[in-house]
Amino acid sequence: MLEKLFTSGIRADIMSLLFNNPEEKFYVREISRLINKNPSGVKRELDKLEKMDLVLTEKEGNLKYSKVNKNSPLFPELKGLIAKSLGLPGALKSVLTASDAKSAFIYGPYVNNANLPSLDLFVVSDATHLKKNLDDIEKRFGREINLTLMSILDYKSKKKSGDRFLKKLLNTKKILLLGRL
């Protein structure tokens, strides 16, 4: 849907990343890696978004960082539109990708009924700021997110040792958001 509206898949992916992570700033190659697109195409679209006053840039050392312009009059409307077009799983995936989560999935009753007021989320990550980003998604979608966060080292250790809780969790029905398990 966003691709049709914005005529560019790259622009839609960039906007999805930036609008779902409004407190974060990213450099071009980082955005390219996160959305899996060519850096030159990403740079071109960022320039267009900057001309539309939707993106702000700042230089730090050798790097030029981009972030969403929260003061743009279009910010609230576009953020809402992007959230609706991605849905809750898409918004979670975008935030988790930007947080460098290695693996993530939704499990529990939400998998069979997306109308429930809460969902269970399992994330493998060493990120410390993840909870704040998830709080924003909870407010935006009006859903409680029950987070099970495991460090990368703990995950590898428990998986290797055959931890019963982890094994049961990995074998349950799920919506995979990121990575491989």
TIVO-2410 file (N, C-alpha, C; in nm, 3 decimals):
# residues 181
REC num residu      c1      c2      c3 atome chaine
REC   1      M   0.082  -0.119   0.000     N      A
REC   1      M   0.000   0.000   0.000    CA      A
REC   1      M   0.087   0.127   0.000     C      A
REC   2      L   0.189   0.129   0.088     N      A
REC   2      L   0.276   0.246   0.092    CA      A
REC   2      L   0.350   0.266  -0.039     C      A
REC   3      E   0.389   0.154  -0.103     N      A
REC   3      E   0.462   0.165  -0.230    CA      A
REC   3      E   0.377   0.235  -0.334     C      A
REC   4      K   0.248   0.204  -0.338     N      A
REC   4      K   0.159   0.269  -0.434    CA      A
REC   4      K   0.145   0.417  -0.403     C      A
REC   5      L   0.131   0.449  -0.275     N      A
REC   5      L   0.115   0.587  -0.234    CA      A
REC   5      L   0.240   0.670  -0.262     C      A
REC   6      F   0.354   0.613  -0.235     N      A
REC   6      F   0.478   0.688  -0.246    CA      A
REC   6      F   0.557   0.657  -0.373     C      A
REC   7      T   0.507   0.572  -0.458     N      A
REC   7      T   0.565   0.534  -0.588    CA      A
REC   7      T   0.705   0.474  -0.581     C      A
REC   8      S   0.761   0.461  -0.465     N      A
REC   8      S   0.894   0.403  -0.452    CA      A
REC   8      S   0.898   0.309  -0.334     C      A
REC   9      G   0.935   0.185  -0.360     N      A
REC   9      G   0.946   0.087  -0.252    CA      A
REC   9      G   1.054   0.126  -0.154     C      A
REC  10      I   1.162   0.184  -0.203     N      A
REC  10      I   1.271   0.226  -0.115    CA      A
REC  10      I   1.222   0.337  -0.022     C      A
REC  11      R   1.151   0.434  -0.077     N      A
REC  11      R   1.100   0.545   0.004    CA      A
REC  11      R   1.004   0.493   0.110     C      A
REC  12      A   0.918   0.401   0.072     N      A
REC  12      A   0.823   0.344   0.168    CA      A
REC  12      A   0.897   0.272   0.280     C      A
REC  13      D   1.000   0.196   0.246     N      A
REC  13      D   1.078   0.124   0.348    CA      A
REC  13      D   1.152   0.221   0.441     C      A
REC  14      I   1.209   0.327   0.383     N      A
REC  14      I   1.280   0.427   0.464    CA      A
REC  14      I   1.182   0.495   0.559     C      A
REC  15      M   1.068   0.535   0.506     N      A
REC  15      M   0.969   0.603   0.590    CA      A
REC  15      M   0.918   0.510   0.701     C      A
REC  16      S   0.899   0.385   0.668     N      A
REC  16      S   0.856   0.288   0.767    CA      A
REC  16      S   0.959   0.279   0.881     C      A
REC  17      L   1.085   0.270   0.845     N      A
REC  17      L   1.192   0.261   0.945    CA      A
REC  17      L   1.198   0.387   1.030     C      A
REC  18      L   1.202   0.503   0.966     N      A
REC  18      L   1.218   0.629   1.038    CA      A
REC  18      L   1.095   0.664   1.122     C      A
REC  19      F   0.976   0.645   1.068     N      A
REC  19      F   0.855   0.683   1.141    CA      A
REC  19      F   0.825   0.588   1.256     C      A
REC  20      N   0.872   0.463   1.247     N      A
REC  20      N   0.854   0.370   1.358    CA      A
REC  20      N   0.964   0.381   1.462     C      A
REC  21      N   1.065   0.461   1.434     N      A
REC  21      N   1.175   0.484   1.528    CA      A
REC  21      N   1.205   0.634   1.532     C      A
REC  22      P   1.108   0.716   1.575     N      A
REC  22      P   1.122   0.860   1.564    CA      A
REC  22      P   1.233   0.920   1.652     C      A
REC  23      E   1.277   0.848   1.753     N      A
REC  23      E   1.383   0.900   1.840    CA      A
REC  23      E   1.522   0.863   1.790     C      A
REC  24      E   1.529   0.777   1.690     N      A
REC  24      E   1.658   0.728   1.641    CA      A
REC  24      E   1.705   0.806   1.520     C      A
REC  25      K   1.837   0.805   1.500     N      A
REC  25      K   1.895   0.862   1.379    CA      A
REC  25      K   1.982   0.754   1.316     C      A
REC  26      F   1.987   0.753   1.184     N      A
REC  26      F   2.055   0.649   1.109    CA      A
REC  26      F   2.141   0.711   1.000     C      A
REC  27      Y   2.253   0.647   0.967     N      A
REC  27      Y   2.331   0.691   0.851    CA      A
REC  27      Y   2.292   0.606   0.731     C      A
REC  28      V   2.327   0.652   0.611     N      A
REC  28      V   2.278   0.592   0.486    CA      A
REC  28      V   2.306   0.442   0.478     C      A
REC  29      R   2.430   0.402   0.503     N      A
REC  29      R   2.463   0.259   0.492    CA      A
REC  29      R   2.389   0.174   0.595     C      A
REC  30      E   2.365   0.231   0.711     N      A
REC  30      E   2.288   0.161   0.814    CA      A
REC  30      E   2.144   0.140   0.767     C      A
REC  31      I   2.084   0.244   0.712     N      A
REC  31      I   1.948   0.231   0.658    CA      A
REC  31      I   1.947   0.126   0.547     C      A
REC  32      S   2.046   0.133   0.458     N      A
REC  32      S   2.056   0.036   0.348    CA      A
REC  32      S   2.059  -0.107   0.399     C      A
REC  33      R   2.139  -0.129   0.504     N      A
REC  33      R   2.151  -0.263   0.562    CA      A
REC  33      R   2.020  -0.306   0.626     C      A
REC  34      L   1.957  -0.215   0.700     N      A
REC  34      L   1.834  -0.248   0.772    CA      A
REC  34      L   1.717  -0.278   0.680     C      A
REC  35      I   1.708  -0.206   0.568     N      A
REC  35      I   1.596  -0.229   0.477    CA      A
REC  35      I   1.636  -0.313   0.356     C      A
REC  36      N   1.762  -0.351   0.353     N      A
REC  36      N   1.814  -0.439   0.247    CA      A
REC  36      N   1.797  -0.379   0.107     C      A
REC  37      K   1.842  -0.253   0.094     N      A
REC  37      K   1.833  -0.181  -0.034    CA      A
REC  37      K   1.969  -0.120  -0.067     C      A
REC  38      N   1.988  -0.083  -0.193     N      A
REC  38      N   2.112  -0.024  -0.242    CA      A
REC  38      N   2.135   0.114  -0.178     C      A
REC  39      P   2.257   0.141  -0.127     N      A
REC  39      P   2.284   0.270  -0.064    CA      A
REC  39      P   2.260   0.392  -0.154     C      A
REC  40      S   2.288   0.381  -0.283     N      A
REC  40      S   2.267   0.497  -0.371    CA      A
REC  40      S   2.117   0.529  -0.384     C      A
REC  41      G   2.034   0.427  -0.391     N      A
REC  41      G   1.889   0.449  -0.395    CA      A
REC  41      G   1.837   0.506  -0.265     C      A
REC  42      V   1.892   0.459  -0.153     N      A
REC  42      V   1.854   0.510  -0.022    CA      A
REC  42      V   1.891   0.658  -0.010     C      A
REC  43      K   2.012   0.691  -0.052     N      A
REC  43      K   2.060   0.831  -0.048    CA      A
REC  43      K   1.968   0.922  -0.131     C      A
REC  44      R   1.934   0.877  -0.250     N      A
REC  44      R   1.848   0.955  -0.340    CA      A
REC  44      R   1.711   0.981  -0.274     C      A
REC  45      E   1.653   0.878  -0.215     N      A
REC  45      E   1.521   0.893  -0.151    CA      A
REC  45      E   1.529   0.977  -0.024     C      A
REC  46      L   1.637   0.965   0.052     N      A
REC  46      L   1.654   1.049   0.170    CA      A
REC  46      L   1.662   1.196   0.131     C      A
REC  47      D   1.733   1.225   0.021     N      A
REC  47      D   1.741   1.363  -0.028    CA      A
REC  47      D   1.602   1.416  -0.064     C      A
REC  48      K   1.521   1.334  -0.129     N      A
REC  48      K   1.385   1.375  -0.165    CA      A
REC  48      K   1.300   1.399  -0.040     C      A
REC  49      L   1.313   1.311   0.058     N      A
REC  49      L   1.237   1.326   0.182    CA      A
REC  49      L   1.281   1.451   0.259     C      A
REC  50      E   1.411   1.482   0.250     N      A
REC  50      E   1.461   1.602   0.316    CA      A
REC  50      E   1.404   1.727   0.249     C      A
REC  51      K   1.395   1.726   0.115     N      A
REC  51      K   1.337   1.839   0.042    CA      A
REC  51      K   1.189   1.858   0.076     C      A
REC  52      M   1.121   1.749   0.110     N      A
REC  52      M   0.979   1.756   0.148    CA      A
REC  52      M   0.963   1.792   0.296     C      A
REC  53      D   1.076   1.812   0.365     N      A
REC  53      D   1.079   1.849   0.507    CA      A
REC  53      D   1.025   1.737   0.597     C      A
REC  54      L   1.036   1.613   0.550     N      A
REC  54      L   0.993   1.498   0.632    CA      A
REC  54      L   1.111   1.436   0.707     C      A
REC  55      V   1.232   1.464   0.659     N      A
REC  55      V   1.353   1.407   0.718    CA      A
REC  55      V   1.450   1.520   0.747     C      A
REC  56      L   1.517   1.511   0.861     N      A
REC  56      L   1.622   1.605   0.898    CA      A
REC  56      L   1.756   1.532   0.892     C      A
REC  57      T   1.862   1.605   0.855     N      A
REC  57      T   1.995   1.545   0.853    CA      A
REC  57      T   2.088   1.627   0.940     C      A
REC  58      E   2.185   1.558   0.996     N      A
REC  58      E   2.289   1.625   1.074    CA      A
REC  58      E   2.419   1.549   1.054     C      A
REC  59      K   2.527   1.623   1.053     N      A
REC  59      K   2.658   1.563   1.030    CA      A
REC  59      K   2.730   1.547   1.163     C      A
REC  60      E   2.785   1.429   1.183     N      A
REC  60      E   2.869   1.401   1.300    CA      A
REC  60      E   2.995   1.334   1.249     C      A
REC  61      G   3.103   1.405   1.254     N      A
REC  61      G   3.228   1.351   1.200    CA      A
REC  61      G   3.214   1.329   1.051     C      A
REC  62      N   3.245   1.209   1.007     N      A
REC  62      N   3.235   1.173   0.865    CA      A
REC  62      N   3.096   1.128   0.824     C      A
REC  63      L   3.010   1.106   0.922     N      A
REC  63      L   2.879   1.048   0.892    CA      A
REC  63      L   2.768   1.153   0.889     C      A
REC  64      K   2.678   1.135   0.795     N      A
REC  64      K   2.559   1.220   0.785    CA      A
REC  64      K   2.440   1.135   0.831     C      A
REC  65      Y   2.379   1.178   0.941     N      A
REC  65      Y   2.267   1.104   0.999    CA      A
REC  65      Y   2.134   1.162   0.953     C      A
REC  66      S   2.036   1.075   0.939     N      A
REC  66      S   1.900   1.117   0.903    CA      A
REC  66      S   1.803   1.068   1.009     C      A
REC  67      K   1.703   1.150   1.034     N      A
REC  67      K   1.595   1.111   1.126    CA      A
REC  67      K   1.468   1.180   1.081     C      A
REC  68      V   1.356   1.127   1.126     N      A
REC  68      V   1.228   1.183   1.088    CA      A
REC  68      V   1.211   1.322   1.151     C      A
REC  69      N   1.148   1.411   1.079     N      A
REC  69      N   1.120   1.545   1.130    CA      A
REC  69      N   0.987   1.541   1.206     C      A
REC  70      K   0.996   1.530   1.337     N      A
REC  70      K   0.875   1.521   1.419    CA      A
REC  70      K   0.797   1.652   1.423     C      A
REC  71      N   0.858   1.761   1.379     N      A
REC  71      N   0.790   1.890   1.377    CA      A
REC  71      N   0.718   1.917   1.246     C      A
REC  72      S   0.731   1.827   1.151     N      A
REC  72      S   0.660   1.842   1.024    CA      A
REC  72      S   0.510   1.831   1.050     C      A
REC  73      P   0.430   1.917   0.985     N      A
REC  73      P   0.285   1.908   1.005    CA      A
REC  73      P   0.227   1.774   0.958     C      A
REC  74      L   0.300   1.705   0.871     N      A
REC  74      L   0.253   1.576   0.820    CA      A
REC  74      L   0.292   1.458   0.910     C      A
REC  75      F   0.382   1.482   1.006     N      A
REC  75      F   0.434   1.372   1.088    CA      A
REC  75      F   0.324   1.286   1.153     C      A
REC  76      P   0.229   1.345   1.228     N      A
REC  76      P   0.130   1.260   1.295    CA      A
REC  76      P   0.045   1.178   1.198     C      A
REC  77      E   0.007   1.241   1.088     N      A
REC  77      E  -0.078   1.172   0.990    CA      A
REC  77      E  -0.002   1.059   0.920     C      A
REC  78      L   0.122   1.087   0.880     N      A
REC  78      L   0.201   0.983   0.812    CA      A
REC  78      L   0.236   0.870   0.907     C      A
REC  79      K   0.266   0.902   1.031     N      A
REC  79      K   0.298   0.799   1.129    CA      A
REC  79      K   0.178   0.706   1.147     C      A
REC  80      G   0.059   0.764   1.156     N      A
REC  80      G  -0.062   0.684   1.169    CA      A
REC  80      G  -0.088   0.599   1.045     C      A
REC  81      L  -0.069   0.658   0.928     N      A
REC  81      L  -0.088   0.586   0.802    CA      A
REC  81      L   0.009   0.470   0.789     C      A
REC  82      I   0.133   0.494   0.823     N      A
REC  82      I   0.235   0.389   0.814    CA      A
REC  82      I   0.202   0.277   0.913     C      A
REC  83      A   0.162   0.314   1.034     N      A
REC  83      A   0.125   0.212   1.134    CA      A
REC  83      A   0.009   0.127   1.085     C      A
REC  84      K  -0.092   0.191   1.026     N      A
REC  84      K  -0.208   0.116   0.976    CA      A
REC  84      K  -0.170   0.025   0.860     C      A
REC  85      S  -0.084   0.073   0.772     N      A
REC  85      S  -0.049  -0.009   0.655    CA      A
REC  85      S   0.040  -0.127   0.692     C      A
REC  86      L   0.126  -0.109   0.792     N      A
REC  86      L   0.215  -0.217   0.833    CA      A
REC  86      L   0.146  -0.316   0.926     C      A
REC  87      G   0.054  -0.266   1.005     N      A
REC  87      G  -0.007  -0.348   1.108    CA      A
REC  87      G   0.090  -0.366   1.224     C      A
REC  88      L   0.043  -0.428   1.328     N      A
REC  88      L   0.125  -0.447   1.448    CA      A
REC  88      L   0.250  -0.531   1.421     C      A
REC  89      P   0.240  -0.646   1.355     N      A
REC  89      P   0.362  -0.723   1.329    CA      A
REC  89      P   0.465  -0.645   1.246     C      A
REC  90      G   0.420  -0.569   1.147     N      A
REC  90      G   0.512  -0.490   1.065    CA      A
REC  90      G   0.581  -0.382   1.145     C      A
REC  91      A   0.505  -0.315   1.232     N      A
REC  91      A   0.564  -0.211   1.316    CA      A
REC  91      A   0.666  -0.271   1.413     C      A
REC  92      L   0.632  -0.385   1.470     N      A
REC  92      L   0.727  -0.454   1.559    CA      A
REC  92      L   0.854  -0.491   1.485     C      A
REC  93      K   0.838  -0.547   1.366     N      A
REC  93      K   0.955  -0.587   1.287    CA      A
REC  93      K   1.045  -0.467   1.258     C      A
REC  94      S   0.986  -0.356   1.222     N      A
REC  94      S   1.062  -0.235   1.193    CA      A
REC  94      S   1.141  -0.188   1.314     C      A
REC  95      V   1.077  -0.183   1.430     N      A
REC  95      V   1.143  -0.138   1.552    CA      A
REC  95      V   1.251  -0.237   1.595     C      A
REC  96      L   1.222  -0.364   1.587     N      A
REC  96      L   1.319  -0.466   1.628    CA      A
REC  96      L   1.441  -0.468   1.536     C      A
REC  97      T   1.418  -0.450   1.407     N      A
REC  97      T   1.529  -0.445   1.312    CA      A
REC  97      T   1.621  -0.329   1.344     C      A
REC  98      A   1.563  -0.214   1.371     N      A
REC  98      A   1.643  -0.095   1.404    CA      A
REC  98      A   1.715  -0.110   1.537     C      A
REC  99      S   1.664  -0.195   1.625     N      A
REC  99      S   1.726  -0.217   1.756    CA      A
REC  99      S   1.831  -0.327   1.753     C      A
REC 100      D   1.861  -0.377   1.635     N      A
REC 100      D   1.960  -0.484   1.617    CA      A
REC 100      D   1.923  -0.615   1.688     C      A
REC 101      A   1.794  -0.642   1.699     N      A
REC 101      A   1.751  -0.771   1.752    CA      A
REC 101      A   1.793  -0.879   1.654     C      A
REC 102      K   1.836  -0.993   1.704     N      A
REC 102      K   1.882  -1.102   1.617    CA      A
REC 102      K   1.768  -1.192   1.572     C      A
REC 103      S   1.675  -1.218   1.662     N      A
REC 103      S   1.558  -1.301   1.632    CA      A
REC 103      S   1.441  -1.249   1.713     C      A
REC 104      A   1.321  -1.266   1.658     N      A
REC 104      A   1.202  -1.224   1.731    CA      A
REC 104      A   1.080  -1.293   1.671     C      A
REC 105      F   0.985  -1.327   1.759     N      A
REC 105      F   0.858  -1.382   1.712    CA      A
REC 105      F   0.748  -1.355   1.812     C      A
REC 106      I   0.626  -1.353   1.758     N      A
REC 106      I   0.506  -1.342   1.839    CA      A
REC 106      I   0.457  -1.485   1.863     C      A
REC 107      Y   0.416  -1.514   1.985     N      A
REC 107      Y   0.363  -1.647   2.016    CA      A
REC 107      Y   0.241  -1.631   2.106     C      A
REC 108      G   0.179  -1.741   2.138     N      A
REC 108      G   0.064  -1.737   2.228    CA      A
REC 108      G  -0.067  -1.718   2.154     C      A
REC 109      P  -0.173  -1.683   2.226     N      A
REC 109      P  -0.308  -1.673   2.169    CA      A
REC 109      P  -0.322  -1.574   2.054     C      A
REC 110      Y  -0.240  -1.468   2.052     N      A
REC 110      Y  -0.248  -1.366   1.946    CA      A
REC 110      Y  -0.226  -1.427   1.808     C      A
REC 111      V  -0.148  -1.533   1.800     N      A
REC 111      V  -0.117  -1.598   1.672    CA      A
REC 111      V  -0.244  -1.644   1.602     C      A
REC 112      N  -0.341  -1.691   1.681     N      A
REC 112      N  -0.468  -1.740   1.625    CA      A
REC 112      N  -0.578  -1.635   1.624     C      A
REC 113      N  -0.560  -1.527   1.701     N      A
REC 113      N  -0.664  -1.424   1.710    CA      A
REC 113      N  -0.599  -1.287   1.729     C      A
REC 114      A  -0.578  -1.216   1.619     N      A
REC 114      A  -0.509  -1.086   1.622    CA      A
REC 114      A  -0.593  -0.975   1.685     C      A
REC 115      N  -0.715  -1.005   1.728     N      A
REC 115      N  -0.800  -0.903   1.791    CA      A
REC 115      N  -0.785  -0.899   1.942     C      A
REC 116      L  -0.698  -0.981   1.997     N      A
REC 116      L  -0.679  -0.984   2.142    CA      A
REC 116      L  -0.610  -0.857   2.190     C      A
REC 117      P  -0.633  -0.818   2.315     N      A
REC 117      P  -0.576  -0.693   2.367    CA      A
REC 117      P  -0.427  -0.701   2.402     C      A
REC 118      S  -0.369  -0.820   2.396     N      A
REC 118      S  -0.226  -0.833   2.429    CA      A
REC 118      S  -0.162  -0.939   2.340     C      A
REC 119      L  -0.029  -0.935   2.338     N      A
REC 119      L   0.045  -1.037   2.265    CA      A
REC 119      L   0.173  -1.069   2.339     C      A
REC 120      D   0.225  -1.188   2.314     N      A
REC 120      D   0.350  -1.234   2.374    CA      A
REC 120      D   0.458  -1.224   2.268     C      A
REC 121      L   0.568  -1.158   2.304     N      A
REC 121      L   0.677  -1.134   2.210    CA      A
REC 121      L   0.806  -1.188   2.269     C      A
REC 122      F   0.875  -1.271   2.192     N      A
REC 122      F   1.005  -1.325   2.231    CA      A
REC 122      F   1.111  -1.259   2.145     C      A
REC 123      V   1.214  -1.204   2.209     N      A
REC 123      V   1.320  -1.133   2.137    CA      A
REC 123      V   1.456  -1.179   2.187     C      A
REC 124      V   1.546  -1.205   2.091     N      A
REC 124      V   1.685  -1.234   2.122    CA      A
REC 124      V   1.764  -1.109   2.083     C      A
REC 125      S   1.815  -1.039   2.185     N      A
REC 125      S   1.885  -0.914   2.158    CA      A
REC 125      S   1.965  -0.871   2.281     C      A
REC 126      D   2.071  -0.796   2.254     N      A
REC 126      D   2.149  -0.735   2.362    CA      A
REC 126      D   2.115  -0.587   2.377     C      A
REC 127      A   2.015  -0.539   2.302     N      A
REC 127      A   1.977  -0.398   2.306    CA      A
REC 127      A   1.919  -0.362   2.442     C      A
REC 128      T   1.954  -0.244   2.491     N      A
REC 128      T   1.906  -0.200   2.621    CA      A
REC 128      T   1.787  -0.105   2.610     C      A
REC 129      H   1.766  -0.044   2.495     N      A
REC 129      H   1.660   0.056   2.479    CA      A
REC 129      H   1.534   0.000   2.413     C      A
REC 130      L   1.524  -0.130   2.405     N      A
REC 130      L   1.414  -0.195   2.335    CA      A
REC 130      L   1.278  -0.168   2.400     C      A
REC 131      K   1.272  -0.170   2.531     N      A
REC 131      K   1.144  -0.155   2.602    CA      A
REC 131      K   1.078  -0.021   2.571     C      A
REC 132      K   1.155   0.087   2.563     N      A
REC 132      K   1.100   0.220   2.534    CA      A
REC 132      K   1.031   0.221   2.397     C      A
REC 133      N   1.096   0.161   2.297     N      A
REC 133      N   1.038   0.155   2.163    CA      A
REC 133      N   0.911   0.071   2.161     C      A
REC 134      L   0.909  -0.035   2.238     N      A
REC 134      L   0.790  -0.120   2.244    CA      A
REC 134      L   0.676  -0.050   2.317     C      A
REC 135      D   0.709   0.034   2.415     N      A
REC 135      D   0.606   0.111   2.485    CA      A
REC 135      D   0.532   0.201   2.387     C      A
REC 136      D   0.606   0.260   2.293     N      A
REC 136      D   0.545   0.347   2.192    CA      A
REC 136      D   0.447   0.266   2.105     C      A
REC 137      I   0.486   0.147   2.067     N      A
REC 137      I   0.399   0.061   1.985    CA      A
REC 137      I   0.275   0.019   2.065     C      A
REC 138      E   0.293  -0.010   2.193     N      A
REC 138      E   0.178  -0.044   2.278    CA      A
REC 138      E   0.075   0.069   2.276     C      A
REC 139      K   0.122   0.191   2.293     N      A
REC 139      K   0.031   0.306   2.293    CA      A
REC 139      K  -0.035   0.324   2.157     C      A
REC 140      R   0.044   0.313   2.052     N      A
REC 140      R  -0.007   0.339   1.917    CA      A
REC 140      R  -0.114   0.238   1.877     C      A
REC 141      F  -0.093   0.111   1.913     N      A
REC 141      F  -0.186   0.006   1.871    CA      A
REC 141      F  -0.285  -0.033   1.980     C      A
REC 142      G  -0.267   0.021   2.099     N      A
REC 142      G  -0.359  -0.011   2.209    CA      A
REC 142      G  -0.354  -0.157   2.249     C      A
REC 143      R  -0.236  -0.214   2.242     N      A
REC 143      R  -0.217  -0.355   2.279    CA      A
REC 143      R  -0.105  -0.366   2.381     C      A
REC 144      E  -0.123  -0.453   2.477     N      A
REC 144      E  -0.017  -0.480   2.575    CA      A
REC 144      E   0.081  -0.580   2.513     C      A
REC 145      I   0.209  -0.553   2.525     N      A
REC 145      I   0.312  -0.643   2.474    CA      A
REC 145      I   0.384  -0.705   2.592     C      A
REC 146      N   0.371  -0.837   2.605     N      A
REC 146      N   0.439  -0.912   2.711    CA      A
REC 146      N   0.572  -0.960   2.654     C      A
REC 147      L   0.679  -0.892   2.691     N      A
REC 147      L   0.811  -0.917   2.633    CA      A
REC 147      L   0.888  -1.022   2.711     C      A
REC 148      T   0.941  -1.119   2.638     N      A
REC 148      T   1.039  -1.211   2.691    CA      A
REC 148      T   1.168  -1.181   2.615     C      A
REC 149      L   1.263  -1.121   2.686     N      A
REC 149      L   1.388  -1.077   2.625    CA      A
REC 149      L   1.501  -1.167   2.673     C      A
REC 150      M   1.578  -1.217   2.579     N      A
REC 150      M   1.690  -1.304   2.612    CA      A
REC 150      M   1.814  -1.252   2.541     C      A
REC 151      S   1.924  -1.245   2.614     N      A
REC 151      S   2.049  -1.201   2.553    CA      A
REC 151      S   2.095  -1.306   2.452     C      A
REC 152      I   2.178  -1.264   2.362     N      A
REC 152      I   2.229  -1.356   2.258    CA      A
REC 152      I   2.307  -1.470   2.322     C      A
REC 153      L   2.389  -1.438   2.420     N      A
REC 153      L   2.469  -1.541   2.489    CA      A
REC 153      L   2.379  -1.641   2.562     C      A
REC 154      D   2.278  -1.590   2.635     N      A
REC 154      D   2.183  -1.678   2.705    CA      A
REC 154      D   2.109  -1.768   2.607     C      A
REC 155      Y   2.065  -1.709   2.496     N      A
REC 155      Y   1.991  -1.785   2.397    CA      A
REC 155      Y   2.075  -1.901   2.343     C      A
REC 156      K   2.198  -1.871   2.303     N      A
REC 156      K   2.286  -1.976   2.250    CA      A
REC 156      K   2.313  -2.084   2.354     C      A
REC 157      S   2.338  -2.041   2.476     N      A
REC 157      S   2.368  -2.135   2.584    CA      A
REC 157      S   2.247  -2.225   2.613     C      A
REC 158      K   2.129  -2.165   2.625     N      A
REC 158      K   2.009  -2.243   2.656    CA      A
REC 158      K   1.969  -2.334   2.540     C      A
REC 159      K   1.989  -2.288   2.420     N      A
REC 159      K   1.956  -2.371   2.304    CA      A
REC 159      K   2.049  -2.491   2.297     C      A
REC 160      K   2.177  -2.468   2.322     N      A
REC 160      K   2.277  -2.576   2.318    CA      A
REC 160      K   2.253  -2.678   2.429     C      A
REC 161      S   2.213  -2.630   2.548     N      A
REC 161      S   2.192  -2.721   2.660    CA      A
REC 161      S   2.055  -2.789   2.657     C      A
REC 162      G   1.969  -2.748   2.562     N      A
REC 162      G   1.836  -2.810   2.551    CA      A
REC 162      G   1.739  -2.762   2.657     C      A
REC 163      D   1.749  -2.638   2.699     N      A
REC 163      D   1.658  -2.579   2.799    CA      A
REC 163      D   1.512  -2.609   2.762     C      A
REC 164      R   1.437  -2.666   2.859     N      A
REC 164      R   1.300  -2.709   2.832    CA      A
REC 164      R   1.208  -2.593   2.797     C      A
REC 165      F   1.219  -2.481   2.869     N      A
REC 165      F   1.134  -2.364   2.841    CA      A
REC 165      F   1.160  -2.313   2.700     C      A
REC 166      L   1.285  -2.298   2.663     N      A
REC 166      L   1.319  -2.246   2.531    CA      A
REC 166      L   1.276  -2.344   2.422     C      A
REC 167      K   1.298  -2.471   2.445     N      A
REC 167      K   1.259  -2.573   2.347    CA      A
REC 167      K   1.108  -2.569   2.323     C      A
REC 168      K   1.030  -2.557   2.431     N      A
REC 168      K   0.884  -2.551   2.420    CA      A
REC 168      K   0.844  -2.425   2.342     C      A
REC 169      L   0.909  -2.314   2.374     N      A
REC 169      L   0.879  -2.187   2.309    CA      A
REC 169      L   0.910  -2.193   2.159     C      A
REC 170      L   1.021  -2.252   2.123     N      A
REC 170      L   1.062  -2.260   1.983    CA      A
REC 170      L   0.973  -2.354   1.902     C      A
REC 171      N   0.911  -2.450   1.969     N      A
REC 171      N   0.825  -2.546   1.899    CA      A
REC 171      N   0.679  -2.504   1.894     C      A
REC 172      T   0.645  -2.392   1.956     N      A
REC 172      T   0.507  -2.346   1.956    CA      A
REC 172      T   0.475  -2.275   1.824     C      A
REC 173      K   0.346  -2.261   1.796     N      A
REC 173      K   0.302  -2.188   1.677    CA      A
REC 173      K   0.338  -2.041   1.697     C      A
REC 174      K   0.392  -1.976   1.592     N      A
REC 174      K   0.442  -1.840   1.609    CA      A
REC 174      K   0.432  -1.760   1.481     C      A
REC 175      I   0.446  -1.628   1.493     N      A
REC 175      I   0.461  -1.538   1.379    CA      A
REC 175      I   0.605  -1.489   1.384     C      A
REC 176      L   0.687  -1.538   1.296     N      A
REC 176      L   0.829  -1.501   1.294    CA      A
REC 176      L   0.844  -1.360   1.239     C      A
REC 177      L   0.911  -1.275   1.315     N      A
REC 177      L   0.933  -1.136   1.275    CA      A
REC 177      L   1.074  -1.114   1.221     C      A
REC 178      L   1.172  -1.177   1.286     N      A
REC 178      L   1.313  -1.157   1.250    CA      A
REC 178      L   1.395  -1.283   1.270     C      A
REC 179      G   1.497  -1.296   1.189     N      A
REC 179      G   1.600  -1.397   1.211    CA      A
REC 179      G   1.557  -1.540   1.193     C      A
REC 180      R   1.649  -1.624   1.229     N      A
REC 180      R   1.625  -1.769   1.228    CA      A
REC 180      R   1.641  -1.820   1.369     C      A
REC 181      L   1.574  -1.928   1.398     N      A
REC 181      L   1.579  -1.982   1.533    CA      A
REC 181      L   1.657  -2.107   1.538     C      A
***
